[in-house]
């Protein structure tokens, strides 16, 4: 049910892209030589789309989702289980990287302002 609601929200984002905050993310990959790998769907096993995005480049934010609510995480008092749930259900953001659209885990994106030279 949560997944259906998340997709409905994503479908509605096409009409409200100017209201998404932040409107852009700065890419922060683990290794500086990596390129941003986008997923066709918001899951780790989905087919990848490779972009030219790299650490320090900017991508357009098209919306983020998570299959578990923050309230559900906050009510879990066992820290180990809460950390596991946060890992199992990461935040996925749909982004546009130089015309290529796909999903990326939020852990690779920073809410930092993008410079004009990016």
N, CA, C and O atoms as a GROMACS GRO file, in nm:
protein
  472
    1UNK      N    1   0.082  -0.119   0.000
    1UNK     CA    2   0.000   0.000   0.000
    1UNK      C    3   0.087   0.126   0.000
    1UNK      O    4   0.060   0.222  -0.073
    2UNK      N    5   0.193   0.125   0.085
    2UNK     CA    6   0.282   0.242   0.090
    2UNK      C    7   0.346   0.269  -0.045
    2UNK      O    8   0.363   0.384  -0.085
    3UNK      N    9   0.382   0.160  -0.115
    3UNK     CA   10   0.447   0.174  -0.244
    3UNK      C   11   0.353   0.238  -0.345
    3UNK      O   12   0.394   0.322  -0.426
    4UNK      N   13   0.225   0.198  -0.342
    4UNK     CA   14   0.126   0.257  -0.432
    4UNK      C   15   0.112   0.405  -0.404
    4UNK      O   16   0.108   0.486  -0.496
    5UNK      N   17   0.103   0.442  -0.277
    5UNK     CA   18   0.091   0.583  -0.240
    5UNK      C   19   0.215   0.660  -0.286
    5UNK      O   20   0.204   0.772  -0.335
    6UNK      N   21   0.332   0.599  -0.269
    6UNK     CA   22   0.455   0.666  -0.311
    6UNK      C   23   0.455   0.692  -0.461
    6UNK      O   24   0.497   0.798  -0.505
    7UNK      N   25   0.409   0.594  -0.540
    7UNK     CA   26   0.404   0.615  -0.685
    7UNK      C   27   0.304   0.721  -0.725
    7UNK      O   28   0.327   0.796  -0.819
    8UNK      N   29   0.192   0.727  -0.654
    8UNK     CA   30   0.094   0.832  -0.682
    8UNK      C   31   0.155   0.969  -0.655
    8UNK      O   32   0.135   1.063  -0.732
    9UNK      N   33   0.229   0.979  -0.546
    9UNK     CA   34   0.295   1.105  -0.512
    9UNK      C   35   0.396   1.142  -0.620
    9UNK      O   36   0.402   1.258  -0.662
   10UNK      N   37   0.474   1.043  -0.667
   10UNK     CA   38   0.574   1.069  -0.770
   10UNK      C   39   0.507   1.114  -0.900
   10UNK      O   40   0.556   1.206  -0.966
   11UNK      N   41   0.397   1.050  -0.937
   11UNK     CA   42   0.328   1.089  -1.060
   11UNK      C   43   0.279   1.234  -1.051
   11UNK      O   44   0.279   1.305  -1.152
   12UNK      N   45   0.239   1.276  -0.933
   12UNK     CA   46   0.195   1.414  -0.914
   12UNK      C   47   0.308   1.514  -0.914
   12UNK      O   48   0.285   1.634  -0.929
   13UNK      N   49   0.431   1.467  -0.898
   13UNK     CA   50   0.545   1.558  -0.893
   13UNK      C   51   0.572   1.626  -1.027
   13UNK      O   52   0.633   1.733  -1.030
   14UNK      N   53   0.530   1.566  -1.135
   14UNK     CA   54   0.551   1.627  -1.265
   14UNK      C   55   0.485   1.763  -1.276
   14UNK      O   56   0.529   1.847  -1.355
   15UNK      N   57   0.381   1.784  -1.198
   15UNK     CA   58   0.308   1.911  -1.202
   15UNK      C   59   0.358   2.010  -1.098
   15UNK      O   60   0.322   2.128  -1.101
   16UNK      N   61   0.442   1.963  -1.005
   16UNK     CA   62   0.483   2.051  -0.896
   16UNK      C   63   0.634   2.055  -0.878
   16UNK      O   64   0.681   2.081  -0.768
   17UNK      N   65   0.710   2.031  -0.985
   17UNK     CA   66   0.855   2.025  -0.972
   17UNK      C   67   0.915   2.154  -0.918
   17UNK      O   68   1.016   2.149  -0.847
   18UNK      N   69   0.856   2.269  -0.947
   18UNK     CA   70   0.912   2.394  -0.899
   18UNK      C   71   0.896   2.411  -0.748
   18UNK      O   72   0.959   2.498  -0.689
   19UNK      N   73   0.813   2.327  -0.684
   19UNK     CA   74   0.790   2.338  -0.540
   19UNK      C   75   0.876   2.242  -0.459
   19UNK      O   76   0.871   2.246  -0.336
   20UNK      N   77   0.954   2.157  -0.522
   20UNK     CA   78   1.037   2.061  -0.452
   20UNK      C   79   1.158   2.132  -0.392
   20UNK      O   80   1.227   2.208  -0.460
   21UNK      N   81   1.182   2.105  -0.265
   21UNK     CA   82   1.295   2.167  -0.195
   21UNK      C   83   1.382   2.055  -0.139
   21UNK      O   84   1.329   1.968  -0.070
   22UNK      N   85   1.510   2.054  -0.164
   22UNK     CA   86   1.582   2.147  -0.251
   22UNK      C   87   1.555   2.113  -0.397
   22UNK      O   88   1.524   1.998  -0.428
   23UNK      N   89   1.568   2.209  -0.484
   23UNK     CA   90   1.542   2.185  -0.625
   23UNK      C   91   1.659   2.111  -0.692
   23UNK      O   92   1.641   2.048  -0.796
   24UNK      N   93   1.778   2.120  -0.631
   24UNK     CA   94   1.895   2.052  -0.683
   24UNK      C   95   1.972   1.986  -0.568
   24UNK      O   96   1.963   2.029  -0.453
   25UNK      N   97   2.046   1.883  -0.603
   25UNK     CA   98   2.138   1.818  -0.510
   25UNK      C   99   2.278   1.825  -0.568
   25UNK      O  100   2.296   1.827  -0.690
   26UNK      N  101   2.376   1.830  -0.480
   26UNK     CA  102   2.516   1.817  -0.523
   26UNK      C  103   2.552   1.670  -0.501
   26UNK      O  104   2.525   1.613  -0.395
   27UNK      N  105   2.614   1.608  -0.601
   27UNK     CA  106   2.651   1.467  -0.596
   27UNK      C  107   2.773   1.450  -0.506
   27UNK      O  108   2.871   1.523  -0.518
   28UNK      N  109   2.766   1.350  -0.416
   28UNK     CA  110   2.879   1.316  -0.329
   28UNK      C  111   2.897   1.166  -0.331
   28UNK      O  112   2.834   1.094  -0.252
   29UNK      N  113   2.983   1.116  -0.421
   29UNK     CA  114   3.009   0.974  -0.432
   29UNK      C  115   3.123   0.934  -0.340
   29UNK      O  116   3.197   1.019  -0.290
   30UNK      N  117   3.136   0.805  -0.318
   30UNK     CA  118   3.238   0.754  -0.226
   30UNK      C  119   3.379   0.778  -0.282
   30UNK      O  120   3.468   0.824  -0.210
   31UNK      N  121   3.398   0.748  -0.410
   31UNK     CA  122   3.528   0.768  -0.474
   31UNK      C  123   3.515   0.881  -0.576
   31UNK      O  124   3.414   0.890  -0.646
   32UNK      N  125   3.613   0.964  -0.584
   32UNK     CA  126   3.608   1.080  -0.675
   32UNK      C  127   3.607   1.038  -0.822
   32UNK      O  128   3.564   1.115  -0.908
   33UNK      N  129   3.653   0.916  -0.853
   33UNK     CA  130   3.657   0.873  -0.992
   33UNK      C  131   3.527   0.806  -1.038
   33UNK      O  132   3.515   0.771  -1.155
   34UNK      N  133   3.431   0.789  -0.949
   34UNK     CA  134   3.305   0.725  -0.984
   34UNK      C  135   3.213   0.817  -1.062
   34UNK      O  136   3.224   0.940  -1.054
   35UNK      N  137   3.121   0.757  -1.138
   35UNK     CA  138   3.014   0.833  -1.201
   35UNK      C  139   2.883   0.792  -1.136
   35UNK      O  140   2.872   0.682  -1.081
   36UNK      N  141   2.785   0.879  -1.143
   36UNK     CA  142   2.657   0.855  -1.079
   36UNK      C  143   2.579   0.749  -1.156
   36UNK      O  144   2.547   0.766  -1.273
   37UNK      N  145   2.548   0.639  -1.088
   37UNK     CA  146   2.467   0.533  -1.146
   37UNK      C  147   2.323   0.550  -1.102
   37UNK      O  148   2.292   0.543  -0.983
   38UNK      N  149   2.234   0.572  -1.196
   38UNK     CA  150   2.092   0.587  -1.167
   38UNK      C  151   2.025   0.452  -1.184
   38UNK      O  152   2.068   0.370  -1.266
   39UNK      N  153   1.920   0.427  -1.108
   39UNK     CA  154   1.841   0.305  -1.122
   39UNK      C  155   1.712   0.337  -1.194
   39UNK      O  156   1.655   0.446  -1.176
   40UNK      N  157   1.664   0.244  -1.275
   40UNK     CA  158   1.538   0.266  -1.346
   40UNK      C  159   1.420   0.266  -1.249
   40UNK      O  160   1.316   0.327  -1.277
   41UNK      N  161   1.434   0.197  -1.136
   41UNK     CA  162   1.331   0.190  -1.033
   41UNK      C  163   1.397   0.215  -0.898
   41UNK      O  164   1.519   0.198  -0.885
   42UNK      N  165   1.320   0.254  -0.796
   42UNK     CA  166   1.380   0.281  -0.666
   42UNK      C  167   1.411   0.154  -0.585
   42UNK      O  168   1.351   0.131  -0.480
   43UNK      N  169   1.505   0.073  -0.635
   43UNK     CA  170   1.554  -0.041  -0.557
   43UNK      C  171   1.694  -0.077  -0.603
   43UNK      O  172   1.734  -0.045  -0.715
   44UNK      N  173   1.767  -0.143  -0.515
   44UNK     CA  174   1.909  -0.171  -0.539
   44UNK      C  175   1.934  -0.266  -0.657
   44UNK      O  176   2.040  -0.260  -0.719
   45UNK      N  177   1.838  -0.353  -0.688
   45UNK     CA  178   1.857  -0.454  -0.792
   45UNK      C  179   1.809  -0.408  -0.930
   45UNK      O  180   1.821  -0.482  -1.028
   46UNK      N  181   1.755  -0.288  -0.939
   46UNK     CA  182   1.702  -0.238  -1.067
   46UNK      C  183   1.814  -0.216  -1.168
   46UNK      O  184   1.930  -0.195  -1.131
   47UNK      N  185   1.776  -0.220  -1.295
   47UNK     CA  186   1.871  -0.194  -1.403
   47UNK      C  187   1.930  -0.054  -1.388
   47UNK      O  188   1.859   0.040  -1.352
   48UNK      N  189   2.059  -0.040  -1.416
   48UNK     CA  190   2.129   0.088  -1.398
   48UNK      C  191   2.134   0.168  -1.528
   48UNK      O  192   2.139   0.113  -1.638
   49UNK      N  193   2.132   0.299  -1.510
   49UNK     CA  194   2.150   0.395  -1.618
   49UNK      C  195   2.271   0.478  -1.574
   49UNK      O  196   2.267   0.541  -1.468
   50UNK      N  197   2.376   0.480  -1.652
   50UNK     CA  198   2.493   0.555  -1.611
   50UNK      C  199   2.491   0.695  -1.670
   50UNK      O  200   2.459   0.715  -1.787
   51UNK      N  201   2.525   0.791  -1.587
   51UNK     CA  202   2.524   0.931  -1.628
   51UNK      C  203   2.666   0.985  -1.623
   51UNK      O  204   2.759   0.914  -1.587
   52UNK      N  205   2.681   1.111  -1.658
   52UNK     CA  206   2.812   1.177  -1.650
   52UNK      C  207   2.828   1.245  -1.515
   52UNK      O  208   2.930   1.310  -1.490
   53UNK      N  209   2.729   1.232  -1.426
   53UNK     CA  210   2.737   1.294  -1.294
   53UNK      C  211   2.854   1.238  -1.214
   53UNK      O  212   2.880   1.118  -1.217
   54UNK      N  213   2.922   1.324  -1.144
   54UNK     CA  214   3.038   1.285  -1.063
   54UNK      C  215   3.037   1.369  -0.936
   54UNK      O  216   2.955   1.460  -0.923
   55UNK      N  217   3.125   1.340  -0.845
   55UNK     CA  218   3.132   1.416  -0.720
   55UNK      C  219   3.149   1.564  -0.751
   55UNK      O  220   3.239   1.604  -0.826
   56UNK      N  221   3.062   1.645  -0.692
   56UNK     CA  222   3.067   1.789  -0.712
   56UNK      C  223   2.971   1.840  -0.818
   56UNK      O  224   2.941   1.959  -0.822
   57UNK      N  225   2.921   1.750  -0.905
   57UNK     CA  226   2.825   1.795  -1.007
   57UNK      C  227   2.687   1.807  -0.944
   57UNK      O  228   2.663   1.761  -0.833
   58UNK      N  229   2.596   1.870  -1.018
   58UNK     CA  230   2.460   1.893  -0.967
   58UNK      C  231   2.359   1.814  -1.048
   58UNK      O  232   2.375   1.794  -1.169
   59UNK      N  233   2.254   1.770  -0.980
   59UNK     CA  234   2.143   1.702  -1.045
   59UNK      C  235   2.014   1.770  -1.001
   59UNK      O  236   2.005   1.825  -0.891
   60UNK      N  237   1.914   1.764  -1.087
   60UNK     CA  238   1.783   1.823  -1.057
   60UNK      C  239   1.704   1.725  -0.972
   60UNK      O  240   1.695   1.607  -1.006
   61UNK      N  241   1.647   1.770  -0.863
   61UNK     CA  242   1.565   1.688  -0.774
   61UNK      C  243   1.423   1.680  -0.828
   61UNK      O  244   1.358   1.783  -0.847
   62UNK      N  245   1.374   1.559  -0.854
   62UNK     CA  246   1.238   1.538  -0.902
   62UNK      C  247   1.149   1.478  -0.793
   62UNK      O  248   1.032   1.450  -0.819
   63UNK      N  249   1.203   1.457  -0.673
   63UNK     CA  250   1.123   1.406  -0.562
   63UNK      C  251   1.187   1.285  -0.497
   63UNK      O  252   1.257   1.208  -0.563
   64UNK      N  253   1.162   1.268  -0.368
   64UNK     CA  254   1.220   1.158  -0.291
   64UNK      C  255   1.110   1.078  -0.221
   64UNK      O  256   1.006   1.133  -0.185
   65UNK      N  257   1.135   0.948  -0.202
   65UNK     CA  258   1.040   0.860  -0.134
   65UNK      C  259   1.115   0.764  -0.043
   65UNK      O  260   1.236   0.746  -0.055
   66UNK      N  261   1.040   0.703   0.048
   66UNK     CA  262   1.092   0.596   0.134
   66UNK      C  263   0.974   0.504   0.164
   66UNK      O  264   0.863   0.552   0.184
   67UNK      N  265   0.998   0.373   0.166
   67UNK     CA  266   0.890   0.278   0.189
   67UNK      C  267   0.848   0.268   0.336
   67UNK      O  268   0.757   0.193   0.369
   68UNK      N  269   0.914   0.340   0.422
   68UNK     CA  270   0.880   0.341   0.564
   68UNK      C  271   0.877   0.487   0.606
   68UNK      O  272   0.957   0.568   0.559
   69UNK      N  273   0.786   0.521   0.694
   69UNK     CA  274   0.776   0.661   0.736
   69UNK      C  275   0.878   0.694   0.844
   69UNK      O  276   0.926   0.604   0.914
   70UNK      N  277   0.909   0.820   0.857
   70UNK     CA  278   1.000   0.863   0.964
   70UNK      C  279   0.938   0.834   1.100
   70UNK      O  280   1.009   0.801   1.195
   71UNK      N  281   0.806   0.845   1.109
   71UNK     CA  282   0.737   0.816   1.235
   71UNK      C  283   0.757   0.670   1.275
   71UNK      O  284   0.777   0.639   1.392
   72UNK      N  285   0.750   0.580   1.176
   72UNK     CA  286   0.773   0.438   1.205
   72UNK      C  287   0.916   0.415   1.255
   72UNK      O  288   0.938   0.336   1.346
   73UNK      N  289   1.012   0.484   1.196
   73UNK     CA  290   1.151   0.472   1.243
   73UNK      C  291   1.166   0.529   1.383
   73UNK      O  292   1.232   0.469   1.468
   74UNK      N  293   1.105   0.644   1.408
   74UNK     CA  294   1.118   0.710   1.538
   74UNK      C  295   1.054   0.630   1.650
   74UNK      O  296   1.099   0.638   1.764
   75UNK      N  297   0.949   0.551   1.621
   75UNK     CA  298   0.883   0.474   1.726
   75UNK      C  299   0.956   0.344   1.758
   75UNK      O  300   0.925   0.278   1.857
   76UNK      N  301   1.054   0.307   1.675
   76UNK     CA  302   1.134   0.188   1.703
   76UNK      C  303   1.241   0.224   1.806
   76UNK      O  304   1.333   0.300   1.776
   77UNK      N  305   1.228   0.169   1.927
   77UNK     CA  306   1.318   0.205   2.036
   77UNK      C  307   1.450   0.126   2.036
   77UNK      O  308   1.548   0.169   2.096
   78UNK      N  309   1.451   0.012   1.969
   78UNK     CA  310   1.572  -0.067   1.959
   78UNK      C  311   1.660  -0.006   1.850
   78UNK      O  312   1.627  -0.013   1.732
   79UNK      N  313   1.773   0.055   1.889
   79UNK     CA  314   1.858   0.127   1.793
   79UNK      C  315   1.909   0.036   1.682
   79UNK      O  316   1.915   0.079   1.566
   80UNK      N  317   1.945  -0.086   1.713
   80UNK     CA  318   1.995  -0.179   1.611
   80UNK      C  319   1.887  -0.205   1.506
   80UNK      O  320   1.915  -0.204   1.386
   81UNK      N  321   1.764  -0.229   1.552
   81UNK     CA  322   1.655  -0.255   1.458
   81UNK      C  323   1.622  -0.128   1.378
   81UNK      O  324   1.594  -0.136   1.258
   82UNK      N  325   1.625  -0.012   1.443
   82UNK     CA  326   1.598   0.115   1.375
   82UNK      C  327   1.703   0.140   1.265
   82UNK      O  328   1.668   0.180   1.154
   83UNK      N  329   1.830   0.116   1.298
   83UNK     CA  330   1.936   0.133   1.199
   83UNK      C  331   1.920   0.036   1.082
   83UNK      O  332   1.944   0.071   0.967
   84UNK      N  333   1.879  -0.088   1.114
   84UNK     CA  334   1.856  -0.187   1.009
   84UNK      C  335   1.741  -0.144   0.918
   84UNK      O  336   1.752  -0.155   0.796
   85UNK      N  337   1.631  -0.095   0.976
   85UNK     CA  338   1.517  -0.050   0.897
   85UNK      C  339   1.555   0.069   0.808
   85UNK      O  340   1.511   0.078   0.693
   86UNK      N  341   1.637   0.160   0.861
   86UNK     CA  342   1.682   0.276   0.783
   86UNK      C  343   1.769   0.230   0.666
   86UNK      O  344   1.763   0.288   0.558
   87UNK      N  345   1.850   0.125   0.688
   87UNK     CA  346   1.933   0.070   0.580
   87UNK      C  347   1.847  -0.005   0.479
   87UNK      O  348   1.864   0.010   0.358
   88UNK      N  349   1.754  -0.087   0.528
   88UNK     CA  350   1.670  -0.170   0.442
   88UNK      C  351   1.577  -0.084   0.355
   88UNK      O  352   1.549  -0.118   0.240
   89UNK      N  353   1.529   0.027   0.410
   89UNK     CA  354   1.437   0.115   0.338
   89UNK      C  355   1.501   0.253   0.322
   89UNK      O  356   1.460   0.348   0.389
   90UNK      N  357   1.600   0.264   0.233
   90UNK     CA  358   1.668   0.393   0.217
   90UNK      C  359   1.577   0.495   0.148
   90UNK      O  360   1.476   0.460   0.088
   91UNK      N  361   1.615   0.620   0.158
   91UNK     CA  362   1.545   0.726   0.086
   91UNK      C  363   1.596   0.724  -0.057
   91UNK      O  364   1.717   0.728  -0.081
   92UNK      N  365   1.504   0.716  -0.153
   92UNK     CA  366   1.537   0.719  -0.296
   92UNK      C  367   1.490   0.850  -0.354
   92UNK      O  368   1.378   0.894  -0.326
   93UNK      N  369   1.573   0.913  -0.434
   93UNK     CA  370   1.537   1.039  -0.500
   93UNK      C  371   1.541   1.019  -0.651
   93UNK      O  372   1.636   0.963  -0.705
   94UNK      N  373   1.437   1.067  -0.717
   94UNK     CA  374   1.437   1.066  -0.863
   94UNK      C  375   1.505   1.195  -0.906
   94UNK      O  376   1.468   1.304  -0.862
   95UNK      N  377   1.605   1.182  -0.992
   95UNK     CA  378   1.682   1.298  -1.034
   95UNK      C  379   1.697   1.302  -1.186
   95UNK      O  380   1.677   1.202  -1.256
   96UNK      N  381   1.733   1.419  -1.234
   96UNK     CA  382   1.767   1.439  -1.375
   96UNK      C  383   1.914   1.480  -1.378
   96UNK      O  384   1.952   1.583  -1.323
   97UNK      N  385   1.995   1.398  -1.443
   97UNK     CA  386   2.138   1.424  -1.454
   97UNK      C  387   2.171   1.441  -1.601
   97UNK      O  388   2.188   1.342  -1.674
   98UNK      N  389   2.181   1.564  -1.646
   98UNK     CA  390   2.212   1.594  -1.786
   98UNK      C  391   2.117   1.523  -1.883
   98UNK      O  392   2.161   1.466  -1.984
   99UNK      N  393   1.989   1.527  -1.852
   99UNK     CA  394   1.888   1.469  -1.941
   99UNK      C  395   1.856   1.323  -1.915
   99UNK      O  396   1.761   1.270  -1.972
  100UNK      N  397   1.934   1.256  -1.831
  100UNK     CA  398   1.906   1.117  -1.795
  100UNK      C  399   1.832   1.117  -1.663
  100UNK      O  400   1.879   1.176  -1.565
  101UNK      N  401   1.717   1.050  -1.659
  101UNK     CA  402   1.637   1.046  -1.537
  101UNK      C  403   1.639   0.906  -1.477
  101UNK      O  404   1.631   0.806  -1.547
  102UNK      N  405   1.651   0.903  -1.345
  102UNK     CA  406   1.650   0.776  -1.275
  102UNK      C  407   1.652   0.800  -1.125
  102UNK      O  408   1.647   0.914  -1.078
  103UNK      N  409   1.661   0.691  -1.051
  103UNK     CA  410   1.657   0.694  -0.905
  103UNK      C  411   1.796   0.674  -0.847
  103UNK      O  412   1.876   0.598  -0.902
  104UNK      N  413   1.824   0.742  -0.738
  104UNK     CA  414   1.952   0.728  -0.668
  104UNK      C  415   1.925   0.737  -0.519
  104UNK      O  416   1.837   0.811  -0.475
  105UNK      N  417   2.002   0.659  -0.440
  105UNK     CA  418   1.985   0.667  -0.294
  105UNK      C  419   2.033   0.803  -0.245
  105UNK      O  420   2.135   0.854  -0.290
  106UNK      N  421   1.959   0.858  -0.152
  106UNK     CA  422   1.985   0.992  -0.098
  106UNK      C  423   2.124   1.003  -0.038
  106UNK      O  424   2.181   1.112  -0.033
  107UNK      N  425   2.181   0.892   0.009
  107UNK     CA  426   2.313   0.896   0.073
  107UNK      C  427   2.421   0.947  -0.023
  107UNK      O  428   2.528   0.988   0.023
  108UNK      N  429   2.396   0.947  -0.154
  108UNK     CA  430   2.494   0.995  -0.251
  108UNK      C  431   2.466   1.139  -0.295
  108UNK      O  432   2.531   1.190  -0.386
  109UNK      N  433   2.370   1.204  -0.229
  109UNK     CA  434   2.331   1.340  -0.265
  109UNK      C  435   2.339   1.429  -0.143
  109UNK      O  436   2.304   1.387  -0.032
  110UNK      N  437   2.385   1.551  -0.161
  110UNK     CA  438   2.396   1.646  -0.050
  110UNK      C  439   2.304   1.766  -0.077
  110UNK      O  440   2.288   1.809  -0.191
  111UNK      N  441   2.246   1.818   0.028
  111UNK     CA  442   2.158   1.935   0.018
  111UNK      C  443   2.242   2.063   0.017
  111UNK      O  444   2.213   2.158   0.089
  112UNK      N  445   2.345   2.065  -0.066
  112UNK     CA  446   2.433   2.182  -0.075
  112UNK      C  447   2.398   2.262  -0.199
  112UNK      O  448   2.355   2.205  -0.300
  113UNK      N  449   2.415   2.392  -0.195
  113UNK     CA  450   2.385   2.473  -0.314
  113UNK      C  451   2.480   2.439  -0.428
  113UNK      O  452   2.597   2.409  -0.407
  114UNK      N  453   2.426   2.444  -0.547
  114UNK     CA  454   2.506   2.417  -0.666
  114UNK      C  455   2.558   2.548  -0.722
  114UNK      O  456   2.483   2.645  -0.738
  115UNK      N  457   2.687   2.551  -0.751
  115UNK     CA  458   2.747   2.670  -0.807
  115UNK      C  459   2.717   2.685  -0.955
  115UNK      O  460   2.674   2.590  -1.019
  116UNK      N  461   2.739   2.801  -1.007
  116UNK     CA  462   2.712   2.828  -1.149
  116UNK      C  463   2.811   2.756  -1.240
  116UNK      O  464   2.784   2.738  -1.358
  117UNK      N  465   2.926   2.716  -1.186
  117UNK     CA  466   3.029   2.652  -1.269
  117UNK      C  467   3.013   2.502  -1.276
  117UNK      O  468   3.091   2.436  -1.345
  118UNK      N  469   2.915   2.443  -1.206
  118UNK     CA  470   2.899   2.298  -1.203
  118UNK      C  471   2.841   2.246  -1.332
  118UNK      O  472   2.821   2.125  -1.346
   0.00000   0.00000   0.00000
